[in-house]
Amino acid sequence: MANIKTVWDNKKSDVPKDHEMFTSQGGQSGTGVLRPVSGPNKKAAQEDPNYLQKLMQGQQAQGISTQNKFDDAIYIYKNGYKIGNGPFKDATNNEENKKFLEELNQGIIPSALEPILKQQFGDKAAEMEVKVVNKKNEDYVEPKKEEPKFQAFKGNAHSMVDDAKKADVDASFDTVKPEKINCNDSQPNTRIQVILIGGKKETLKVNLSNTVLQIYAHVKAVSGYEGKFSLLAGFPPKPLNNPSSTVEDEKLQGSRVQQKKV
């Protein structure tokens, strides 16, 4: 493999005294508050590839935090990065992905994430808390996909039954009556943040057994929106289109669910 320079290959040098307070949080991961502006830390970050980890530990020591918490961890590798379960972003020969890592190491919100900041936390949001997992001493290697032992048919199957099921799914969302969720505290539960059309946010306590359809009915009740809409969750956001799936099935514990016009 060619010896390609990335943002993490900078030679480590002395960090200015005003940044000396930052020390690594466990060496492997950390949580810190990022802001979408450049600051005096740019030179220090260029000189020290471990600057971000030190910055985060400094914030932890000072008790710096924010309510704007980004759900998915950012995994940093020597040759790029991943956000949650999203695709790997190669930074060895992609300037945009390399810029993402450079901005992240400066302790600022990468410009590529600013639309997510505004979408999830509102147009006036100026900071976001993220978790970063440090794997920058290793190259990301795409896991091997196991081929199924038996493949009976590779064509595009189409049946009236499939169409009927899809129609049932669409109809269930359209016809469900607005109804707020009442959480049963004696059963396993969690909290999710619902971002309504217009940007208003609501923290909703739900049981793990509550379904996507019940959340849809709740959102319909509290939003007052009478048109068609969908619910999105995860990063990148994906529609919650199975009404019978539960909070546990969709792994919605502690997540953000967004209401979007259709």
C-alpha positions in Angstrom: 0.0 0.0 0.0 1.3 3.5 -0.9 2.5 5.6 2.0 -0.2 8.2 1.7 -0.3 11.1 4.2 -3.4 11.7 6.2 -4.4 14.2 8.9 -3.2 11.8 11.6 0.3 11.5 10.2 1.5 14.9 11.4 4.6 14.8 13.5 3.8 15.3 17.1 5.2 18.5 18.6 4.8 20.7 21.7 1.4 22.0 22.3 1.1 25.7 23.3 0.8 26.2 27.1 -2.8 27.5 26.9 -3.8 24.0 25.6 -1.6 22.0 28.0 -4.7 21.4 30.2 -6.1 18.8 27.8 -5.2 15.1 28.4 -6.4 12.0 26.8 -9.7 10.4 28.1 -8.8 6.7 28.4 -6.8 6.9 25.1 -9.6 5.1 23.1 -12.7 7.3 23.2 -14.0 10.5 24.5 -17.0 12.8 24.5 -16.8 16.5 23.8 -18.7 19.6 22.8 -17.9 20.9 19.3 -18.9 24.2 17.8 -19.1 25.2 14.1 -16.4 27.9 14.3 -12.6 27.9 13.9 -10.6 29.2 16.8 -7.0 29.6 18.2 -6.8 25.8 18.5 -6.2 25.4 14.7 -2.4 25.7 14.9 -2.2 23.4 18.0 -4.4 20.8 16.3 -2.1 20.9 13.2 0.9 20.3 15.3 -0.6 17.6 17.6 -2.7 14.8 16.0 -3.9 13.9 19.5 -5.3 17.4 20.1 -9.0 16.4 20.0 -8.6 13.8 22.7 -6.8 16.3 24.9 -9.5 18.9 24.2 -12.2 16.5 25.2 -10.6 15.5 28.5 -10.2 19.2 29.3 -13.9 19.7 28.7 -14.7 16.8 30.9 -12.5 18.2 33.7 -14.3 21.5 33.5 -17.8 20.0 33.3 -18.5 21.4 29.9 -21.6 19.8 28.3 -24.7 20.5 26.2 -28.2 19.2 25.7 -27.5 18.8 22.0 -26.2 15.3 21.9 -25.4 13.6 18.6 -26.7 10.0 18.7 -24.1 8.2 16.7 -20.4 7.8 17.6 -17.7 8.9 15.2 -15.1 6.2 14.6 -11.7 7.6 13.5 -9.3 5.4 11.6 -5.9 6.0 10.1 -7.4 6.0 6.6 -10.7 7.7 7.3 -13.8 7.6 9.5 -17.3 6.1 10.1 -20.4 7.6 11.7 -22.4 5.0 13.6 -23.2 2.1 11.3 -22.9 4.3 8.2 -20.5 3.7 5.3 -16.7 4.1 5.7 -15.4 7.4 4.4 -11.9 7.1 2.9 -9.7 10.1 3.7 -6.5 9.0 2.0 -7.5 10.3 -1.5 -10.7 12.3 -0.8 -10.2 15.9 0.1 -13.7 16.3 1.5 -13.3 13.4 3.9 -9.8 14.6 4.9 -11.3 18.0 5.7 -13.8 16.4 7.9 -11.0 14.8 10.0 -9.0 18.0 10.1 -12.0 20.0 11.3 -12.9 17.4 13.9 -9.3 17.3 15.3 -9.6 21.1 15.8 -12.5 20.5 18.1 -15.0 22.2 15.7 -18.1 20.7 14.1 -17.1 19.4 10.6 -18.8 21.5 8.0 -20.3 18.3 6.6 -22.2 17.8 9.9 -23.5 21.4 10.2 -26.8 20.6 8.3 -27.4 17.8 10.8 -26.8 20.2 13.6 -29.4 22.6 12.3 -31.8 19.9 11.3 -31.8 18.2 14.7 -31.3 21.1 17.1 -32.7 24.2 15.2 -31.2 27.0 13.1 -29.8 28.7 16.2 -27.9 25.7 17.5 -24.2 26.6 18.0 -22.8 23.4 19.6 -23.2 19.7 19.6 -21.8 16.9 21.9 -20.3 13.9 20.1 -18.6 10.7 21.1 -15.4 9.9 19.3 -13.9 6.4 19.2 -10.2 6.5 18.5 -8.9 3.8 16.1 -6.5 6.0 14.3 -3.6 3.7 14.7 -5.3 1.1 12.5 -6.6 1.1 8.9 -10.3 0.4 8.4 -10.8 -2.9 6.6 -14.2 -3.7 5.1 -15.6 -6.8 6.7 -16.0 -9.8 4.4 -19.6 -10.5 3.4 -20.6 -14.2 3.7 -22.4 -15.5 0.7 -25.5 -17.5 1.5 -25.0 -21.2 1.0 -28.1 -21.5 -1.1 -29.6 -19.0 -3.5 -32.7 -20.3 -5.2 -33.5 -17.2 -7.1 -31.7 -13.9 -7.8 -34.4 -12.2 -10.0 -36.8 -9.5 -8.9 -39.8 -11.3 -7.5 -43.1 -9.5 -7.5 -46.4 -10.7 -6.1 -49.8 -9.4 -5.3 -49.3 -10.5 -1.7 -46.3 -8.1 -1.4 -48.3 -5.2 -2.8 -51.2 -6.0 -0.5 -48.9 -6.0 2.6 -47.4 -2.6 1.5 -50.8 -1.2 1.1 -51.8 -2.4 4.6 -48.7 -0.7 6.0 -49.5 2.6 4.3 -53.2 2.4 5.3 -52.3 1.8 9.0 -50.4 5.0 9.2 -53.0 7.0 7.4 -56.0 5.7 9.4 -54.5 5.5 12.9 -56.2 7.9 15.3 -54.2 10.5 17.2 -53.4 9.2 20.6 -50.7 10.0 23.2 -48.6 7.3 24.6 -48.9 6.5 28.3 -45.7 4.8 29.5 -46.0 1.9 32.0 -43.2 2.6 34.4 -43.3 -1.0 35.7 -42.1 -2.2 32.3 -38.8 -1.6 30.5 -38.8 1.9 29.2 -36.6 4.6 27.7 -36.8 8.2 26.5 -36.7 9.4 22.9 -36.6 13.0 21.5 -39.3 13.8 18.9 -38.6 16.6 16.5 -41.9 17.8 15.1 -42.5 19.6 11.8 -41.5 23.2 12.5 -38.6 22.3 14.8 -40.4 22.0 18.1 -39.0 19.2 20.3 -40.6 16.9 22.8 -39.1 14.3 25.1 -41.2 11.2 25.1 -41.1 8.4 27.6 -42.0 5.1 26.0 -41.9 1.4 26.8 -39.6 -0.8 24.7 -42.7 -2.7 23.6 -44.4 0.4 22.2 -44.7 0.2 18.4 -43.8 2.5 15.6 -47.5 2.9 14.9 -48.1 4.0 18.5 -45.3 6.6 18.2 -46.8 7.8 14.9 -50.2 8.2 16.6 -48.6 10.1 19.5 -46.8 12.4 17.0 -50.0 12.9 15.1 -51.7 13.9 18.4 -49.1 16.4 19.7 -48.2 18.0 16.3 -51.7 18.7 15.2 -50.4 18.2 11.6 -53.2 16.7 9.5 -51.3 16.0 6.3 -49.2 12.8 5.5 -45.9 12.5 7.2 -43.2 9.9 8.0 -41.0 9.3 11.0 -37.2 9.2 10.5 -34.5 7.9 12.9 -30.8 7.0 12.9 -27.9 8.4 10.9 -28.2 8.8 8.1 -31.9 9.2 8.9 -34.1 6.3 7.7 -37.9 6.0 7.6 -39.6 4.0 10.3 -42.0 2.3 7.9 -42.9 -0.9 9.8 -45.9 -0.1 12.1 -45.6 -3.3 14.1 -41.9 -2.9 14.9 -41.2 -2.0 18.5 -38.9 0.5 20.1 -36.6 -2.3 21.0 -36.7 -3.8 17.4 -35.8 -0.5 15.9 -33.1 0.3 18.6 -34.7 3.6 19.3 -33.5 3.8 23.0 -32.3 7.3 23.6 -32.6 8.2 20.0 -34.1 11.1 18.1 -37.2 10.6 15.9 -38.0 13.3 13.3 -41.4 14.0 11.8 -41.2 14.9 8.1 -43.8 15.9 5.6 -44.5 13.4 2.8 
